Amino acid sequence: MAQSLELLLIQFLMPDNDARRQAEDQIKRLAKDPQVVPALVQHLRTAKTPNVRQLAAVLLRKKITGHWAKLSPQLKQLVKQSLIESITLEHSAPVRRASANVVSIIAKYAVPAGEWPDLLPFLFQFSQSEQEEHREVALILFSSLTETIGQTFRPHFADMQALLLKCLQDETSNRVRIAALKAIGSFLEFTNDGAEVVKFREFIPSILNVSRQCLASGEEDVAVIAFEIFDELIESPAPLLGDSVKSIVHFSLEVSSSHNLEPNTRHQAIQIISWLAKYKYNSLKKHKLVIPILQVMCPLLAESNEAGEDDDLAPDRAAAEVIDTMALNLAKHVFPPVFEFASVSCQNASPKYREAAVTAIGIISEGCAEWMKEKLESVLHIVLGALRDPEQFVRGAASFALGQFAEYLQPEIVSHYESVLPCILNALEDESDEVKEKSYYALAAFCEDMGEEILPFLDPLMGKLLAALENSPRNLQETCMSAIGSVAAAAEQAFIPYAERVLELLKIFMVLTNDEDLRSRARATELLGLVAESVGRARMEPILPPFVEAAISGFGLEFSELREYTHGFFSNIAGVLEDGFAQYLPLVVPLAFSSCNLDDGSAVDIDGSDDENINGFGGVSSDDEAHCERSVRNISVRTGVLDEKAAATQALGLFALHTKSSYAPFLEESLKILVRHASYFHEDVRYQAVFALKNILTAAHAIFQSHNVSLCYHFFLLSCL
C-alpha cells in the first residue's frame, strides 16, 4: 500500500482537476483499511516534499480516530514515536503543526487509557527548548490538548500557568509569544474553578504587550485573541480584573478608534467595552472610566459606514450598543457627558456629528429617563431643531429620537405636545421615505399616552395619515397604520368622523394574498380592532361580518404574524361586542386552539466538530468512520409561532371574559390548554396563560350559576390537573 499511496498523494497535489479527483477516489478507498495508518506515518517521515508530508499528516489526523483501536500495541508505539520525531526534527512549520494536530487526536484516547504516560513530561521539556520552533509547537499542542484531555492538566495547573506566563514574556521569539497567547485562550476556556481563574489576572499586562506588538506588525487576527480572553475574564463572576480594568479599557479604546484597523478587530474592542458596561459597570465607575469611554464612543456614532462594510461590524452600531448599556447601568454618570456631546455636536458643521448628537440622546432615553425628564425642554430643543436639518439622515435620526422620547419619557413628554406635534406633522411630509417612516413611529409612540390634547391636531393629522395610507409604499403604509391606531386610541369618540374612510381603506388590505403584502394585511387587521374599540359596538356590529370573514380567511395563508394579529383583532372585537361576540365563538375559538397547539419549532442545535480544510485537503480527508463528538450549541425556537401562541392564549381568556356563559362549550378544552401553557418554557406565553386563567374563572362563575353542581365539581377536578 505504501508505494501506491505515495503516488496517489503526489497525484492529489497536481494542478490537473481530473487527476486530483481520481487520486481522491483511490485514497478514500485505501483509507478504509487500517494499514493506511503505517503507510501514512511512513510518508509523513520520509516523503521528499513538505507538501506530501503535510498531506500525509492531515489524512492521518482524519483517519486515526476510526483505526486507532484496531492497531497493535507495537504499531501504536511506532505511530507515537514517529509523530514525536516529526515534531522534533521536521524543518517545515506546516508539517510540524499538522503532526501536532495528530498528536492531539491520539492523546484523546491514549492518555486516559494510560497508553502515553510520557507525553506531558515531553511537552513540558519541549516547551523549554532553546529552539524557537520547539517552544512554539509545544504551546500549540498544549492549546489543542486542552480541548481533548484538559482534565489531565488538573494536577499540573500551577506549572502550566507558570509556563504560559514565561512563554508569553519570551524575550526572543514573537512566534512563541503568539502561541502562548493562543494557548492561554484555550486554557482559560477549560478552567472553571474561580480560584484558578483569578490567577490569570497577572497575565493581563503581558497579554496587552503581545497584543500591541501584533497590531503593530499587522497580525490583527492574533490581537483579537486577547479580546476573546478578556471576554472570558469579564463574564466570570470572580473579581478577575482589579486595577487591570483601566489598562484593558484604554487598550480597547485605542483599538476602537483606530481607523486603519480591520472592522472586526475594532468591533471586538468595542464589544469588550460593552461587556464591561454590562457585567463590570461598578468597576468602570470606581476607576472613573465612564467619561473616557463616552469620549470615544459618542464620536464613533458619527463614523460613516463604508460601502460594503458589514453593518453588524460597523463602529457606529457597536458604539450605540455600548452607550445604551452604560445608560441602563450608570444613568447618573452617563447623562451629563452625553448631553454635553449632543449640545455641542448639534451645531457641528459636519452632518454626521449632528446626526450623532440626536442619535446619542435617543439611545440613552431609556436608561437615563429620569435625568432627561429634568432637562426635557433642552433635550427637545436639540431634537426638534434636528427635525429641520437640511440633511435627511439627520432628520431621520431626530425622528427616531423623538419616538424614543415618546416611549420612555412619559408622561412628561406629552405636556410638550404643542411644540412636538406640529414638528411631527411637518416631518410626515418629508421628502425622504425614511424620515416619514420614523416620523410615523414617533407619532404612534407619542399619541399612545395622549387623550383630549390630540383633538386640536386631529383633523390635520388624519388628513395626512389617510393620504399616506392611500398613496404610500407598503412599508410606509404599515407604519402609517400603527400611527392611525394610536391616534384612534387617543381620540376615542372624536375619531368617529374618520372611521368610515379608514374602514373603507382597510377593506383593500384585508383581502391581499401576495406574500409581500401579508405584513400590511396583518397591520390592517390589527388597526381594524383598534378602530372598532374607538367607534363602539353600535357602529361596528352591523358592518362587522365581512371583516370577520376576511380575517378568518387569513388563516389559510400560512403567515404566523397575520394569525397573531388576527387573534388580537378577535380579542378587541370580543371586548367591543361583549355578549354579541358569542355568535363568532364557533368560528374563532377553534382557530385559537389550533394556534395554541402549534409546534413552536423549538430545537436543540447540535454543533458537530467540523474537520478543517487545510490547503484544500478537506474534501479528501473527510472520515465517514470517525466518531466525532457533538455538543449542544444553543436552543432555537420559531419566534413567530411563539408570538402567535401568546396572542391565541390571551384571546381564549378574553373570549371567555366577555361572553361568559356562552363560552361553556369551550371551557374544558381551554382550561387544559391554559394549564399547560402556564408552565410553558417562554415567559410571554406563561404570562398570557396566567391572566387567561383568571378570565376563565370569571366565565366559569357565570356558567356555574346557570348549571348544576356536578358541572361545578367537574370543573374543580379539571382545575386540579
C-alpha positions in Angstrom: 0.0 0.0 0.0 2.8 2.4 0.9 4.1 2.7 -2.7 0.7 3.2 -4.3 -0.3 5.6 -1.6 2.8 7.7 -2.3 1.9 8.0 -5.9 -1.7 9.0 -5.1 -0.5 11.7 -2.6 1.7 13.2 -5.3 -1.1 12.9 -7.9 -3.6 14.6 -5.5 -1.3 17.6 -5.3 -1.2 18.0 -9.1 -3.0 21.1 -10.6 -5.0 18.8 -13.0 -8.5 18.5 -11.6 -9.2 15.2 -13.2 -6.1 13.7 -11.8 -7.0 15.1 -8.3 -10.4 13.6 -8.4 -9.1 10.2 -9.4 -6.5 10.3 -6.6 -9.1 11.4 -4.1 -11.3 8.4 -5.0 -8.5 6.0 -4.7 -7.3 7.5 -1.4 -10.8 7.2 0.1 -10.9 3.5 -0.9 -7.5 2.8 0.6 -8.3 4.8 3.8 -10.9 2.2 4.8 -8.0 -0.3 5.6 -6.2 0.2 9.0 -2.9 -0.4 7.2 -3.3 3.1 5.8 -2.0 4.3 9.2 1.5 2.9 9.0 1.7 3.9 5.3 0.8 7.5 6.1 3.2 7.6 9.0 6.0 6.4 6.6 5.2 9.2 4.2 5.0 11.7 7.0 8.6 11.0 7.9 10.2 10.1 4.6 8.4 11.9 1.7 10.8 14.2 -0.1 8.5 17.3 -0.4 6.9 19.1 2.6 3.5 19.3 0.8 3.3 15.5 0.6 4.4 15.1 4.3 1.8 17.7 5.3 -0.9 15.9 3.3 0.0 12.6 4.9 -0.3 14.2 8.4 -3.7 15.8 7.5 -5.0 12.4 6.3 -3.6 10.7 9.3 -5.4 13.1 11.6 -8.7 12.4 9.8 -8.4 8.6 9.8 -6.7 7.8 13.0 -9.9 8.0 15.1 -11.5 5.2 13.2 -8.5 3.0 13.1 -6.7 3.6 16.5 -8.4 0.8 18.4 -7.6 -1.7 15.7 -3.9 -1.1 15.8 -1.5 -3.5 17.6 0.5 -2.1 20.6 3.6 -2.2 18.6 2.1 -0.2 15.7 0.6 2.3 18.2 4.1 2.8 19.6 5.5 3.3 16.1 2.9 6.0 15.4 3.6 7.9 18.6 7.3 7.7 18.2 7.1 8.9 14.5 4.9 11.8 15.5 7.3 12.9 18.2 10.2 12.7 15.7 8.2 14.7 13.2 7.5 17.5 15.8 11.2 17.4 17.0 13.1 17.1 13.7 10.8 18.4 11.0 12.1 21.6 9.3 8.7 22.6 7.8 6.5 24.5 10.2 3.2 23.5 8.5 4.3 19.8 8.8 5.1 20.2 12.4 1.8 21.8 13.1 0.0 19.1 11.2 1.8 16.4 13.2 0.9 18.2 16.4 -2.7 18.0 15.4 -2.4 14.2 15.0 -0.9 14.0 18.5 -3.8 15.9 19.9 -6.3 13.4 18.4 -4.4 10.3 19.5 -3.9 11.8 23.0 -7.7 12.0 23.4 -7.8 8.2 23.5 -4.3 7.2 24.5 -3.6 9.4 27.6 -6.8 8.5 29.6 -6.1 4.8 28.8 -2.6 5.1 30.2 -1.0 4.4 26.8 1.1 7.6 26.6 2.4 8.4 30.0 5.5 10.3 28.8 3.6 12.7 26.5 3.1 15.5 29.1 6.6 15.3 30.5 7.9 15.5 27.0 5.8 18.6 26.2 6.9 20.4 29.4 10.6 19.7 28.5 10.0 20.6 24.8 8.4 23.9 25.7 11.6 25.0 27.4 13.9 24.0 24.4 16.4 26.5 23.2 14.9 26.1 19.7 12.2 28.6 18.9 10.2 26.2 16.8 10.2 23.6 19.5 8.7 26.0 22.1 6.1 27.1 19.6 4.9 23.7 18.6 4.8 22.6 22.3 2.5 25.5 23.0 0.3 24.7 20.0 0.0 21.2 21.4 -0.8 22.4 24.9 -3.6 24.5 23.3 -5.2 21.7 21.3 -4.7 19.1 24.1 -6.7 21.3 26.5 -9.7 20.7 24.3 -9.3 16.9 24.3 -7.7 15.9 27.6 -8.0 19.0 29.7 -8.7 17.1 32.9 -5.2 15.6 32.6 -3.7 19.1 33.3 -5.5 19.5 36.6 -2.6 18.3 38.8 -0.2 20.5 36.7 -2.3 23.7 36.8 0.3 25.8 38.6 3.1 24.5 36.4 1.1 25.2 33.3 0.3 28.8 34.4 4.0 29.5 35.1 5.0 28.0 31.8 2.4 30.1 29.9 3.3 33.3 31.6 7.0 32.6 30.9 6.3 31.9 27.2 4.1 35.0 27.0 7.1 37.0 28.1 9.5 35.2 25.8 12.3 37.7 25.0 13.5 36.3 21.7 10.5 35.0 19.8 7.3 36.7 18.8 6.1 33.3 17.4 6.4 31.8 20.9 4.6 34.8 22.5 1.7 34.4 20.0 1.5 30.7 20.6 1.4 31.3 24.3 -1.4 33.8 23.8 -3.5 31.3 21.9 -2.8 28.6 24.5 -3.9 30.9 27.3 -7.2 31.4 25.4 -7.8 27.6 25.2 -6.7 27.0 28.8 -8.9 29.7 30.1 -12.0 28.3 28.4 -11.3 25.0 30.1 -10.7 26.5 33.5 -13.9 26.8 35.6 -12.7 27.0 39.1 -12.9 30.6 40.3 -9.7 30.5 42.4 -7.8 29.1 39.4 -9.2 31.7 37.0 -8.2 34.6 39.3 -4.6 33.7 38.9 -4.9 34.8 35.2 -5.1 38.4 36.4 -1.3 38.7 36.4 -1.3 37.7 32.8 -3.1 40.8 31.7 -0.1 43.2 31.3 1.8 40.7 29.2 -1.3 39.9 27.1 -1.7 43.6 26.4 2.0 43.9 25.4 1.8 40.9 23.0 -1.4 42.3 21.5 0.1 45.7 20.9 3.1 44.1 19.2 0.8 42.0 17.0 -1.2 45.1 16.0 2.0 46.9 15.2 3.1 44.1 12.9 -0.2 43.8 11.2 -1.2 40.5 12.9 -4.7 41.7 13.9 -6.2 38.1 14.0 -3.8 37.3 16.8 -4.6 40.5 18.7 -8.3 39.6 18.5 -7.5 36.5 20.7 -6.6 38.9 23.5 -10.2 40.3 23.3 -11.6 36.8 23.5 -9.5 36.2 26.6 -10.8 39.4 28.2 -14.3 38.4 27.2 -13.8 35.2 29.3 -12.4 37.1 32.2 -15.2 39.7 32.2 -18.0 37.2 32.2 -16.5 35.3 35.1 -18.2 36.1 38.4 -14.8 36.1 40.1 -13.1 39.5 40.7 -10.6 39.0 37.9 -9.7 42.4 36.6 -8.8 44.6 39.6 -6.8 47.6 38.6 -6.2 46.0 35.2 -9.6 47.1 34.0 -8.1 50.5 33.4 -5.4 49.1 31.1 -8.0 46.9 29.3 -10.3 49.8 28.7 -7.6 52.2 27.5 -6.2 49.5 25.1 -9.8 48.7 23.8 -10.4 52.4 23.3 -7.2 52.8 21.3 -8.2 49.9 19.0 -11.8 51.1 18.8 -10.8 54.5 17.4 -8.0 53.2 15.1 -9.3 53.7 11.6 -6.5 51.8 10.0 -7.6 48.5 11.6 -10.0 45.9 10.2 -13.7 46.3 11.2 -13.7 43.0 13.0 -10.8 44.0 15.2 -12.4 47.3 16.1 -15.7 45.6 16.7 -14.1 43.1 19.1 -12.5 46.0 21.1 -15.8 47.9 21.3 -17.5 44.7 22.4 -15.2 44.4 25.3 -16.3 47.8 26.5 -19.9 46.7 26.1 -19.3 43.6 28.2 -17.6 45.7 30.9 -20.6 48.1 30.8 -22.9 45.1 31.3 -21.0 42.9 33.8 -18.5 45.2 35.5 -20.1 48.6 35.4 -19.2 49.3 39.0 -15.6 48.9 38.1 -16.0 51.5 35.3 -17.5 53.9 37.9 -14.8 53.1 40.5 -11.9 53.7 38.2 -13.5 56.8 36.6 -13.7 55.3 33.2 -17.2 56.4 32.2 -16.2 59.7 30.7 -13.2 58.4 28.8 -15.3 55.7 27.3 -18.0 58.1 26.2 -15.5 60.5 24.8 -14.6 57.8 22.3 -17.9 56.1 21.8 -20.0 59.2 21.1 -17.8 60.4 18.2 -17.9 56.8 16.8 -21.6 57.4 16.2 -20.5 59.9 13.6 -18.3 57.5 11.8 -19.6 56.7 8.3 -20.3 53.1 7.4 -18.1 52.4 4.4 -19.8 50.9 1.3 -19.8 47.1 1.5 -18.9 47.1 5.2 -20.9 44.6 7.3 -23.5 46.5 9.3 -23.0 44.2 12.2 -19.4 45.2 12.5 -20.0 48.9 11.9 -18.4 51.0 14.6 -21.4 53.4 15.0 -23.7 50.5 15.6 -21.4 48.8 18.2 -20.8 52.2 19.9 -24.6 52.7 20.2 -24.8 49.4 22.0 -22.1 50.4 24.4 -23.8 53.8 25.1 -27.2 52.1 25.6 -25.8 49.5 28.0 -24.0 52.2 30.0 -27.1 54.3 30.2 -29.1 51.4 31.6 -26.5 50.7 34.3 -24.8 54.0 35.0 -27.5 56.6 34.2 -26.4 59.2 36.7 -22.9 59.2 35.2 -23.8 58.8 31.6 -26.4 61.6 31.0 -24.2 64.7 31.7 -21.3 63.8 29.2 -23.8 62.5 26.5 -25.9 65.6 26.9 -22.8 67.8 26.6 -21.7 65.9 23.5 -25.2 66.4 21.9 -25.3 70.0 22.8 -22.0 70.8 21.1 -22.3 68.4 18.2 -25.8 69.5 17.2 -24.1 72.7 16.0 -21.3 71.0 14.2 -20.7 71.7 10.5 -20.5 68.0 9.8 -23.9 66.5 9.3 -22.6 63.2 10.7 -21.9 64.8 14.0 -25.3 66.4 14.0 -26.8 63.0 13.4 -24.7 61.6 16.2 -25.9 64.2 18.6 -29.6 63.3 18.3 -28.8 59.6 18.0 -26.9 59.7 21.3 -29.7 61.3 23.3 -32.2 59.0 21.6 -30.2 55.9 22.7 -29.9 56.9 26.4 -33.6 57.9 26.7 -34.5 54.5 28.2 -31.7 54.2 30.8 -31.4 58.0 31.6 -35.2 58.7 31.5 -35.4 60.3 35.0 -32.4 62.6 34.3 -33.7 63.5 30.8 -37.1 64.4 32.2 -35.4 67.1 34.3 -33.8 68.6 31.2 -36.6 67.8 28.8 -37.0 71.2 27.3 -33.3 71.5 26.5 -33.2 68.0 25.1 -36.3 68.6 22.9 -34.7 71.8 21.6 -31.9 69.7 20.2 -34.1 67.1 18.6 -36.8 69.4 17.2 -34.1 71.5 15.7 -32.6 68.5 14.0 -36.0 67.7 12.5 -35.5 70.8 10.4 -31.9 69.9 9.4 -31.1 70.1 5.6 -29.7 66.5 5.7 -32.3 63.8 5.6 -30.3 61.3 7.7 -30.1 63.9 10.5 -33.9 64.4 10.3 -34.3 60.6 10.3 -32.2 60.3 13.5 -34.2 63.1 15.1 -37.5 61.3 14.3 -36.1 58.1 15.8 -35.0 60.0 19.0 -38.4 61.6 19.2 -40.0 58.2 19.1 -37.7 57.0 21.9 -38.7 60.0 24.0 -42.4 59.3 23.4 -41.8 55.7 24.5 -39.6 56.3 27.6 -40.2 59.9 28.8 -43.9 59.5 29.6 -45.9 61.2 30.9 -43.8 64.4 30.9 -43.2 64.3 27.2 -47.0 64.7 26.5 -47.0 68.0 28.2 -44.9 69.3 25.3 -47.4 68.3 22.7 -47.9 71.9 21.5 -44.3 72.0 20.3 -43.9 68.4 19.4 -46.9 67.5 17.3 -46.5 70.4 14.8 -43.0 69.2 14.2 -44.1 65.6 13.6 -46.8 66.9 11.3 -44.2 68.6 9.2 -42.0 65.5 9.2 -44.9 63.4 7.9 -44.4 65.3 4.6 -40.7 65.0 4.4 -39.2 64.2 1.0 -37.4 61.2 2.5 -39.4 58.0 3.0 -37.0 57.0 5.8 -37.8 60.2 7.7 -41.5 59.7 7.1 -41.4 56.1 8.4 -39.6 57.1 11.6 -42.0 60.0 12.0 -44.9 57.6 11.9 -43.2 55.6 14.6 -42.7 58.8 16.6 -46.3 59.8 16.2 -47.6 56.3 17.2 -45.5 56.3 20.3 -46.3 59.9 21.2 -50.1 59.5 20.8 -50.3 56.3 22.9 -50.5 58.3 26.2 -52.4 61.3 24.8 -56.1 62.0 25.4 -58.1 65.1 24.6 -54.8 67.0 23.9 -54.8 65.5 20.5 -58.2 66.9 19.4 -56.9 70.3 18.0 -54.5 68.4 15.8 -56.8 65.6 14.9 -58.0 66.9 11.5 -54.6 67.8 10.0 -53.2 64.6 11.4 -55.8 62.3 9.9 -55.7 64.2 6.6 -52.1 63.4 6.2 -52.4 59.9 7.5 -55.3 59.0 5.3 -53.5 60.4 2.2 -50.4 58.4 3.2 -52.4 55.2 3.6 -53.8 55.6 0.1 -50.7 56.5 -1.8 -47.5 55.4 0.1 -45.3 52.4 -0.5 -46.2 49.3 1.5 -43.6 49.8 4.2 -44.8 53.3 4.9 -48.4 52.1 4.9 -47.6 49.7 7.7 -46.1 52.3 10.0 -48.8 54.7 9.0 -51.4 52.2 10.2 -49.7 51.9 13.5 -49.8 55.7 13.8 -53.6 55.7 12.9 -54.2 53.1 15.6 -52.5 55.3 18.3 -54.4 58.4 17.1 -57.7 56.4 17.2 -57.0 55.2 20.8 -56.2 58.7 21.9 -59.1 60.4 20.2 -61.8 57.8 21.2 -65.2 59.0 20.1 -63.7 62.0 18.3 -62.3 59.5 15.8 -65.7 58.5 14.5 -65.8 61.0 11.6 -62.7 59.5 10.2 -63.6 55.8 10.9 -65.7 55.3 7.8 -62.8 56.3 5.4 -60.3 54.2 7.4 -62.5 51.2 7.3 -63.0 51.5 3.5 -59.3 51.6 3.0 -58.8 48.6 5.4 -61.1 46.5 3.2 -58.4 46.8 0.5 -55.7 45.5 2.7 -57.8 42.7 4.3 -58.0 40.8 1.0 -54.3 41.0 0.0 -52.8 37.5 -0.6 -49.4 38.0 -2.1 -46.6 37.1 0.2 -45.0 40.6 0.1 -48.3 42.1 1.2 -49.2 39.9 4.1 -47.4 42.1 6.7 -49.5 45.0 5.6 -52.6 42.8 5.9 -51.6 41.9 9.4 -51.2 45.6 10.4 -54.6 46.4 8.8 -56.2 43.6 10.8 -54.6 45.0 14.0 -55.8 48.5 13.1 -59.3 47.3 12.5 -59.6 46.1 16.1 -58.4 49.5 17.4 -60.8 51.4 15.2 -63.6 49.2 16.4 -62.7 50.0 20.0 -62.9 53.7 19.2 -66.2 53.8 17.4 -68.0 51.3 19.7 -70.5 48.4 19.3 -73.4 50.3 17.9 -71.5 51.4 14.8 -69.3 48.3 14.3 -71.7 45.4 14.9 -73.8 45.9 11.7 -70.7 46.2 9.4 -68.5 43.6 11.1 -69.4 40.2 9.4 -67.4 40.8 6.1 -64.4 41.9 8.2 -64.6 38.8 10.4 -64.9 36.6 7.3 -61.8 38.3 5.7 -59.9 37.9 9.0 -60.8 34.2 9.2 -59.7 33.6 5.6 -56.2 34.9 6.5 -55.6 31.7 8.5 -55.2 29.8 5.2 -52.2 32.0 4.1 -49.6 30.4 6.4 -48.3 33.6 7.8 -47.7 33.5 11.5 -47.7 37.2 12.1 -51.1 37.6 10.4 -52.5 34.9 12.6 -51.0 36.6 15.7 -52.6 39.9 14.8 -55.9 38.3 13.8 -56.2 36.8 17.3 -55.6 40.2 18.7 -58.3 41.6 16.4 -60.8 39.0 17.6 -59.8 39.8 21.2 -60.6 43.5 20.6 -63.9 42.7 18.9 -64.9 40.5 21.8 -64.4 43.5 24.1 -66.5 45.7 21.8 -69.4 43.3 21.3 -69.4 41.6 24.7 -72.2 39.0 24.7 -72.7 39.8 21.0 -69.5 38.1 20.2 -71.0 34.7 21.1 -72.1 34.2 17.5 -68.5 34.2 16.4 -67.2 31.8 19.0 -67.7 28.6 17.0 -65.6 30.2 14.2 -62.8 31.8 16.1 -62.2 29.6 19.2 -61.1 26.5 17.1 -58.6 28.8 15.4 -57.2 29.9 18.7 -57.0 26.2 19.8 -55.1 25.4 16.6 -52.5 28.2 17.2 -52.1 27.1 20.9 -51.3 23.6 19.8 -48.8 24.5 17.0 -45.4 23.0 17.1 -43.3 26.0 18.2 -40.2 24.7 16.4 -38.0 24.7 19.5 -34.9 22.6 18.7 -31.5 21.8 20.0 -28.8 23.0 17.7 -26.0 20.3 17.6 -22.6 21.6 17.0 -20.6 19.0 15.1 -16.8 19.1 15.1 -16.2 20.1 11.5 -12.9 19.0 10.1 -10.8 21.9 9.0 -9.7 22.2 5.4 -6.0 22.6 5.3 -4.6 23.8 2.0 -7.6 22.3 0.2 -7.2 18.8 1.7 -10.6 18.9 3.4 -12.6 17.0 0.8 -10.3 14.0 0.5 -9.8 13.8 4.3 -13.4 13.5 5.4 -13.8 10.4 7.5 -17.1 8.6 7.4 -16.0 6.2 10.1 -14.8 8.8 12.5 -16.7 9.1 15.7 -16.9 12.9 16.2 -18.2 14.2 19.5 -21.2 16.6 19.1 -22.3 19.2 21.6 -25.3 21.3 22.2 -24.6 24.9 21.0 -27.9 26.6 21.6 -31.7 26.2 21.6 -33.6 27.8 18.8 -37.3 28.5 18.5 -39.6 29.9 15.8 -40.3 33.3 17.4 -43.3 34.0 15.1 -45.1 30.9 16.3 -44.3 31.7 19.9 -45.9 35.2 19.4 -48.9 33.6 17.8 -49.3 31.2 20.7 -49.1 34.1 23.2 -51.8 36.0 21.2 -54.1 33.0 20.9 -53.6 32.2 24.7 -54.7 35.8 25.5 -57.6 35.5 23.1 -59.1 32.5 24.9 -59.2 34.3 28.2 -60.8 37.4 26.7 -63.4 35.4 24.7 -64.4 33.7 28.0 -64.4 37.0 30.0 -66.6 38.9 27.5 -69.1 36.1 26.5 -69.3 34.5 30.0 -71.9 31.6 29.9 -71.9 31.4 26.1 -68.3 30.1 26.4 -69.4 26.9 28.2 -68.8 24.6 25.2 -65.2 25.6 25.0 -64.4 25.8 28.7 -62.9 22.4 29.3 -60.5 22.4 26.3 -59.5 26.0 27.1 -58.7 25.0 30.6 -56.5 22.1 29.5 -54.5 24.4 27.2 -54.1 27.2 29.7 -52.9 24.9 32.4 -50.4 23.5 30.0 -49.3 27.0 28.9 -49.0 28.2 32.5 -45.8 26.1 32.7 -44.6 26.9 29.1 -40.9 27.5 28.6 -41.3 31.1 27.4 -42.4 33.8 29.8 -44.7 35.6 27.2 -46.9 32.5 26.9 -46.8 31.8 30.6 -47.8 35.4 31.3 -50.8 35.3 29.0 -51.8 31.9 30.3 -52.0 33.1 33.9 -54.2 36.1 33.0 -56.3 34.0 30.8 -56.9 31.5 33.6 -58.1 34.4 35.7 -60.6 35.4 33.0 -61.7 31.7 32.6 -62.6 31.6 36.3 -64.8 34.7 35.8 -66.6 32.9 32.9 -66.8 29.7 34.9 -68.6 31.5 37.7 -71.3 32.7 35.3 -71.6 29.3 33.8 -72.0 27.6 37.2 -74.7 29.9 38.2 -76.8 28.5 35.4 -75.7 24.8 35.6 -75.9 22.2 38.3 -73.4 21.4 41.0 -72.0 18.3 39.1 -70.6 20.6 36.4 -69.0 22.7 39.1 -67.4 19.6 40.6 -66.2 18.6 37.2 -64.6 22.0 36.7 -63.0 21.7 40.1 -61.4 18.3 39.1 -60.2 19.8 35.9 -58.6 22.8 37.7 -56.6 20.4 39.8 -55.0 18.7 36.8 
